């Protein structure tokens, strides 16, 4: 069984959704037969590596809102993250372009380090307030998960894995994916947003048994589950 997960490192619901998916996977009796493939999705591909404002100001500018409102939105997201045992520090987070981080994730696949690296990147951005758009920071993070420093640095200075990132994004576009996290099980069972662990367990079971096949764009669970839509991580009512 194959589960493809489209995600962006700066998407809070991708981090939260990863936790919920893992909880649901743990309840699935055939979990050892599940192959997980992470796919790239940039919420804001035009974001500068060195942004000229913090997350509140950038969000307010992008969505035509106020700084105060966007801080309230992010405070609410922080509380939701706490329920999953995650710590978010938006006041000091360094918002940046994630393209190179996605290239690094693709590079890590050959070494079996993708899940560990993704976890570290999430923590680096949301908790540790590290600059994950900076090549030196990415090399340090790569070293922490066991990747070779010199080889990683050389890869990041090149254009390697750019095509793989773009291919993931093109596939998402063809599937009609507008927000992340987005989970695709066996190419036919789609789950959008940070759903509950029971939704993930149910979807895995359905895919395994093939008792209730659905179309590729059918969504399992609450369609209003939190996700990042077109770069917006607003909490849905």
C-alpha positions, 0 to 999 in steps of 0.5 A: 500500500502506498500513501503519498503526502503533499506537504510544505514545511511552513504549513502548520496543518501539515505538521499537525496532520503528520501527527494525526496520520501517524496515530491513525497508521499506528492503529492500522493492523497492516501498517508495516505494509504501508509505503509513505512517499512525501511530495513537495508543495510550495504554499508560496513559491514566490516568497523571498529567502530573506523576507522583509517582515515577520509572519504576521506582517507577511500574512496581513499583506498577502491576504489584505488583513491586519497584523492583529488579526493574523496574530490572533489566527496564528495564536489559535493555530498554536493552541491547536498544535499544543493538543498534538504535543507540538510547540510553535513559536510564531513570534520568532519564526523566520518565514522564508522560501522552502524550495531548497528544503524540498530539494533536500527532502528529495535528496534524503530519500536515497539514504532513508532519512526523509521522515527524520529530516522532515521532522527536523525541518518542521521543528526547526521552523516552528519551534527553533526559529531557524532560517530553513531557507538558508543553505548553511542552516539546511546543511547543519540540519542535514548533518544532524540527521546523519547526511554527509555535510560536504555532499549535501552542501554540493547538492544544495549549491547545484540545481539537483532535485529541482525537477523532482520538486516541480514534478510533485507540484505538477502532479498536485496540480493535475489532481486538483490539489489546492491545499495541504496536507493532502494524502493519496492512498493507492492512487484513489483514496484522497484525504484533504486536511489534518483529519482525525486519526480515526479518519486515517485509520478508516481510509487505510482500512478501506484502501486495504480491503477495496470494499468501498472504492472512491473516485480520485477526488473523493474526500474522506472525512470532514471537508472543512478540516484545517489545511493551508489553502493557497498559502493561507492557514486561516482557521476555518469556522 
